[in-house]
Amino acid sequence: MSIPDENADWRDIFKFSTSFNAYEYWGSFDKTAEIANKHIKEYTDEGSLSEDPIIIKTCLFFEQRRNHHQGTSPSKEGRKYIRSLIKKLRIIEGD
């Protein structure tokens, strides 16, 4: 599945986010949550994003799952973070 544009519709971004199953890749919810929560904190505190596409896909997957399970749409800050992840992934993967 191709990486959507960072300004794509949320449905397209969230559909892409589930194309990588981070729970399966990392072997557990806990490991996935640990990685995603560490990286959102780094983004919030320092404005930095990983250069590793697997980490970015993990964060995208977890944010989609977080919002789905909370039954909410991302907050303004959450949308900015998710769009930044998409943009970074497009740069890394040359899309």
C-alpha positions as CSV (number, residue, x, y, z in Angstrom):
1,M,0.0,0.0,0.0
2,S,1.4,3.4,-0.9
3,I,2.0,6.1,1.7
4,P,-0.7,8.7,1.6
5,D,0.1,12.4,1.4
6,E,0.3,14.0,4.9
7,N,-2.8,16.1,4.0
8,A,-4.8,13.0,3.0
9,D,-8.2,12.3,4.5
10,W,-8.1,10.6,7.9
11,R,-9.7,7.5,6.6
12,D,-6.9,7.0,4.1
13,I,-4.2,7.7,6.7
14,F,-5.8,5.3,9.2
15,K,-6.2,2.7,6.6
16,F,-2.5,3.0,5.7
17,S,-1.6,2.9,9.5
18,T,-3.2,-0.5,9.8
19,S,-1.3,-2.0,6.8
20,F,1.6,-2.7,9.2
21,N,0.7,-4.8,12.3
22,A,3.0,-3.6,15.0
23,Y,1.6,-6.0,17.6
24,E,2.6,-8.9,15.3
25,Y,6.0,-7.4,14.4
26,W,7.0,-6.6,18.0
27,G,5.3,-9.6,19.5
28,S,3.0,-7.8,22.0
29,F,0.8,-4.9,22.8
30,D,3.2,-3.9,25.6
31,K,6.3,-3.7,23.4
32,T,4.4,-1.7,20.8
33,A,3.0,0.7,23.4
34,E,6.4,1.2,24.9
35,I,8.0,2.1,21.5
36,A,5.1,4.3,20.4
37,N,4.8,6.1,23.8
38,K,8.6,6.7,23.9
39,H,8.6,8.3,20.4
40,I,5.5,10.5,20.9
41,K,7.2,11.8,24.1
42,E,10.4,12.6,22.1
43,Y,8.3,14.4,19.5
44,T,6.4,16.3,22.1
45,D,9.5,17.2,24.2
46,E,12.0,17.7,21.4
47,G,10.2,17.8,18.1
48,S,12.2,14.9,16.8
49,L,11.1,11.9,14.8
50,S,12.8,8.6,14.2
51,E,14.7,7.9,11.0
52,D,13.6,4.3,11.2
53,P,10.6,3.4,9.0
54,I,9.6,0.5,11.2
55,I,9.5,2.8,14.2
56,I,7.4,5.3,12.3
57,K,5.0,2.6,11.1
58,T,4.8,1.4,14.7
59,C,3.8,4.9,15.9
60,L,1.3,5.3,13.1
61,F,-0.3,1.9,13.9
62,F,-0.4,2.6,17.6
63,E,-1.9,6.1,17.2
64,Q,-4.6,4.6,15.0
65,R,-5.4,1.9,17.5
66,R,-5.3,4.4,20.4
67,N,-7.9,6.6,18.7
68,H,-10.0,3.6,17.6
69,H,-10.2,2.2,21.1
70,Q,-10.9,5.6,22.7
71,G,-13.6,6.2,20.1
72,T,-12.3,9.6,19.3
73,S,-10.6,11.5,16.5
74,P,-7.1,12.7,17.1
75,S,-6.7,16.0,18.9
76,K,-5.2,18.9,17.1
77,E,-1.7,18.0,18.5
78,G,-2.4,14.3,17.6
79,R,-3.3,15.2,14.0
80,K,-0.1,17.3,13.7
81,Y,2.0,14.4,15.1
82,I,0.4,11.8,12.8
83,R,0.8,14.1,9.7
84,S,4.4,14.6,10.7
85,L,5.0,10.8,10.9
86,I,3.4,10.4,7.4
87,K,5.5,13.2,6.0
88,K,8.7,11.8,7.5
89,L,7.9,8.3,6.2
90,R,7.4,9.6,2.7
91,I,10.8,11.3,2.8
92,I,12.6,8.2,4.2
93,E,11.0,5.8,1.7
94,G,11.3,8.3,-1.2
95,D,7.6,8.3,-1.9
